[in-house]
């Protein structure tokens, strides 16, 4: 196969992946024309990509001509997620914290400027609707889990400045950290106290406390766990006061 042919093959594969990713953004389905516009490709090309995904069971088409993610894709994704070592180990932790506080709990990992939510558990009743979803992202510098992980990854002011670089830090709320200097000062506090808070810095009316989780190493956190509550219902002080209990539950999975 020539270099040109190989390049076209890769582009075609990339297009299939782009179509798959776009399907995931439309739980109610998406039509062929809308999909073609979204991925900036001809309808015939997108139709071929959708046909390949349908053959694999990764896409389906309902009676109104709209395409959705297929059950086989969901089966593979959920089976993989539930078998991941960190998910297996963190699930009992999240369940215990959820039962203890009756609030939403998260497990997240750091990925560049963002945290990625690997697991999330809502209480059976009275759950709050948060922007976080499993696989979703939020800016690390304005989330409790993100600040805990950044405190381990960025040990000094130079490291913080290098991480921020020349980009402008996102500010989802007026309480969000805005500069490298503010972030460095916050990470110093996190290291001193051994936990982080998100005091309505990522979402108005929502706050949390977060601690590091050492699921695979006694010295390097695999991720961070947070307990999240509505400000009007669960005062931040209540969560902070229960940090000994939260730590005890999280440390039950300590690999050491």
C-alpha positions as CSV (number, residue, x, y, z in Angstrom):
1,X,0.0,0.0,0.0
2,X,1.4,3.4,-0.9
3,X,1.8,6.3,1.6
4,X,-1.1,8.1,-0.1
5,X,-3.4,5.1,0.1
6,X,-2.4,4.6,3.8
7,X,-3.1,8.3,4.5
8,X,-6.6,8.0,3.0
9,X,-7.3,4.9,5.1
10,X,-6.3,6.7,8.3
11,X,-8.5,9.7,7.4
12,X,-11.4,7.3,6.8
13,X,-10.8,5.7,10.2
14,X,-10.6,9.1,11.8
15,X,-13.9,10.0,10.2
16,X,-15.6,6.9,11.6
17,X,-14.4,7.8,15.0
18,X,-15.6,11.4,14.6
19,X,-19.0,10.1,13.7
20,X,-19.0,7.7,16.7
21,X,-18.1,10.6,19.0
22,X,-20.8,12.8,17.6
23,X,-23.4,10.0,18.1
24,X,-22.5,10.0,21.8
25,X,-23.5,13.7,22.0
26,X,-27.0,13.0,20.8
27,X,-28.9,10.6,23.1
28,X,-32.1,11.4,21.2
29,X,-30.5,10.6,17.9
30,X,-29.2,12.7,15.0
31,X,-30.1,12.8,11.3
32,X,-27.7,12.2,8.4
33,X,-27.7,15.8,7.2
34,X,-27.1,17.1,10.7
35,X,-24.3,14.6,11.3
36,X,-22.7,15.6,8.0
37,X,-22.7,19.2,9.0
38,X,-21.3,18.4,12.5
39,X,-18.3,16.4,11.2
40,X,-17.8,18.6,8.1
41,X,-18.0,15.7,5.7
42,X,-20.1,14.8,2.6
43,X,-23.3,12.9,3.3
44,X,-22.3,9.9,1.3
45,X,-19.0,9.6,3.3
46,X,-20.9,9.9,6.6
47,X,-23.4,7.4,5.5
48,X,-20.7,4.9,4.8
49,X,-19.2,5.5,8.2
50,X,-22.6,5.0,9.8
51,X,-23.1,1.8,7.9
52,X,-19.8,0.5,9.2
53,X,-20.8,1.4,12.7
54,X,-24.2,-0.3,12.3
55,X,-22.6,-3.5,11.0
56,X,-20.5,-3.6,14.2
57,X,-23.5,-2.9,16.4
58,X,-22.0,0.4,17.5
59,X,-24.8,2.5,15.9
60,X,-28.5,1.9,15.2
61,X,-31.2,3.7,13.2
62,X,-34.7,4.1,14.4
63,X,-37.9,4.5,12.4
64,X,-37.6,8.2,11.9
65,X,-34.2,7.9,10.2
66,X,-32.2,9.2,13.2
67,X,-29.0,7.4,14.3
68,X,-28.1,6.5,17.9
69,X,-25.4,4.7,19.7
70,X,-25.9,1.0,19.4
71,X,-26.4,-1.5,22.3
72,X,-23.2,-3.3,21.4
73,X,-21.1,-0.2,21.9
74,X,-22.8,0.4,25.2
75,X,-22.2,-3.2,26.3
76,X,-18.5,-3.0,25.4
77,X,-18.1,0.4,27.1
78,X,-19.8,-0.6,30.3
79,X,-18.1,-4.0,30.5
80,X,-14.7,-2.3,30.1
81,X,-15.5,0.4,32.6
82,X,-16.8,-1.9,35.3
83,X,-13.7,-4.2,34.9
84,X,-11.2,-1.5,35.3
85,X,-9.1,-2.1,38.5
86,X,-9.7,1.4,39.9
87,X,-13.4,1.3,39.3
88,X,-13.7,-2.1,41.0
89,X,-11.7,-0.8,44.0
90,X,-13.4,2.6,44.3
91,X,-17.0,1.4,44.0
92,X,-17.4,0.2,47.6
93,X,-15.8,3.5,48.7
94,X,-18.3,5.6,46.8
95,X,-21.2,3.5,48.0
96,X,-20.1,3.9,51.7
97,X,-19.7,7.6,51.3
98,X,-23.0,8.0,49.5
99,X,-24.8,6.1,52.2
100,X,-23.0,8.1,54.9
101,X,-23.8,11.6,53.6
102,X,-26.8,11.0,51.2
103,X,-25.0,13.1,48.6
104,X,-23.4,12.5,45.2
105,X,-19.8,11.2,45.3
106,X,-17.2,11.1,42.5
107,X,-13.9,9.5,41.6
108,X,-11.8,11.4,39.1
109,X,-8.4,11.4,37.6
110,X,-6.2,14.2,36.2
111,X,-5.8,14.6,32.5
112,X,-3.9,17.7,31.5
113,X,-5.8,20.8,32.4
114,X,-9.0,18.8,33.3
115,X,-10.3,16.1,35.6
116,X,-12.0,13.2,34.1
117,X,-14.8,11.5,36.1
118,X,-14.2,7.8,36.2
119,X,-17.1,6.9,38.6
120,X,-20.1,8.7,40.1
121,X,-22.7,7.6,42.5
122,X,-25.9,9.4,43.3
123,X,-28.0,8.6,46.4
124,X,-31.2,6.6,45.8
125,X,-33.4,9.6,46.7
126,X,-32.9,13.4,46.8
127,X,-30.1,13.3,44.2
128,X,-28.9,16.6,42.9
129,X,-28.4,17.2,39.2
130,X,-24.8,18.1,38.6
131,X,-23.0,18.8,35.3
132,X,-20.6,15.9,36.0
133,X,-21.0,12.6,34.1
134,X,-18.8,9.6,33.9
135,X,-16.3,10.3,31.2
136,X,-17.0,14.0,31.4
137,X,-14.5,16.7,32.2
138,X,-14.2,19.9,34.3
139,X,-11.3,22.4,34.8
140,X,-9.0,20.9,37.4
141,X,-8.2,24.2,39.1
142,X,-11.8,24.8,40.2
143,X,-12.8,21.4,41.3
144,X,-11.9,19.7,44.7
145,X,-10.7,16.5,43.0
146,X,-8.6,18.5,40.6
147,X,-6.9,20.6,43.3
148,X,-6.1,17.5,45.3
149,X,-4.4,16.0,42.3
150,X,-2.7,19.2,41.2
151,X,-1.3,19.5,44.8
152,X,0.6,16.2,44.2
153,X,1.5,16.9,40.6
154,X,2.7,20.6,40.9
155,X,5.0,20.8,43.9
156,X,6.1,24.5,43.6
157,X,5.3,27.8,42.0
158,X,7.4,27.1,38.9
159,X,5.5,23.9,38.2
160,X,2.2,25.7,38.6
161,X,3.3,28.5,36.2
162,X,4.5,25.9,33.7
163,X,1.1,24.0,33.9
164,X,-0.9,27.2,33.4
165,X,1.4,28.5,30.6
166,X,0.1,31.3,28.6
167,X,-3.6,30.2,28.7
168,X,-6.3,32.0,30.6
169,X,-7.8,29.9,33.3
170,X,-11.5,29.2,32.9
171,X,-13.8,30.8,35.5
172,X,-17.1,28.9,35.6
173,X,-18.1,31.1,38.6
174,X,-17.0,34.3,40.2
175,X,-15.3,32.2,42.9
176,X,-13.1,30.3,40.5
177,X,-9.3,30.7,40.7
178,X,-8.1,33.1,38.1
179,X,-4.3,33.2,38.1
180,X,-1.3,30.9,38.6
181,X,-0.4,32.8,41.8
182,X,-3.8,32.1,43.3
183,X,-3.6,28.5,42.3
184,X,-0.1,28.1,43.8
185,X,-1.4,29.5,47.1
186,X,-4.4,27.2,47.1
187,X,-2.3,24.1,46.4
188,X,0.0,25.0,49.3
189,X,-3.1,25.1,51.5
190,X,-4.3,21.8,50.1
191,X,-0.9,20.1,50.9
192,X,-0.9,21.5,54.4
193,X,-4.4,20.5,55.3
194,X,-4.5,17.2,53.3
195,X,-7.8,17.9,51.5
196,X,-9.3,20.3,49.0
197,X,-12.6,22.1,48.8
198,X,-14.7,23.4,45.9
199,X,-16.7,26.2,47.4
200,X,-19.0,26.9,44.5
201,X,-16.0,27.4,42.2
202,X,-17.2,25.1,39.5
203,X,-20.9,25.3,39.7
204,X,-23.0,27.9,41.6
205,X,-24.7,26.5,44.7
206,X,-22.6,23.3,44.7
207,X,-19.6,22.5,46.9
208,X,-17.5,19.5,47.9
209,X,-14.6,18.2,49.8
210,X,-12.1,15.9,48.2
211,X,-9.2,13.7,49.3
212,X,-6.6,11.7,47.4
213,X,-7.2,8.0,46.7
214,X,-4.3,5.6,46.7
215,X,-5.8,2.6,45.0
216,X,-2.8,1.3,43.2
217,X,0.2,2.9,44.9
218,X,0.9,3.9,48.5
219,X,2.7,7.1,47.4
220,X,1.2,8.3,44.1
221,X,-2.6,9.0,44.0
222,X,-4.5,7.0,41.4
223,X,-7.2,9.7,41.6
224,X,-9.3,11.6,44.0
225,X,-12.7,11.1,45.7
226,X,-15.1,13.9,46.5
227,X,-18.4,14.2,48.4
228,X,-20.6,16.9,46.8
229,X,-23.6,18.7,48.2
230,X,-25.9,21.5,47.6
231,X,-24.9,24.6,49.6
232,X,-28.4,25.2,50.9
233,X,-28.8,21.6,52.1
234,X,-25.4,20.4,53.2
235,X,-23.1,23.1,54.6
236,X,-19.5,22.9,53.5
237,X,-18.5,22.9,57.2
238,X,-20.5,19.7,57.7
239,X,-18.4,17.9,55.1
240,X,-15.2,19.3,56.4
241,X,-16.0,18.3,60.0
242,X,-16.5,14.7,58.8
243,X,-13.1,14.5,57.0
244,X,-11.8,11.9,59.5
245,X,-14.7,9.6,58.6
246,X,-14.3,10.3,54.8
247,X,-10.6,9.6,55.0
248,X,-11.2,6.4,56.9
249,X,-13.5,5.1,54.2
250,X,-11.2,6.1,51.4
251,X,-8.2,4.6,53.1
252,X,-9.8,1.2,53.4
253,X,-8.6,0.6,49.8
254,X,-5.0,1.7,50.6
255,X,-2.7,-0.7,48.8
256,X,0.0,-0.4,51.4
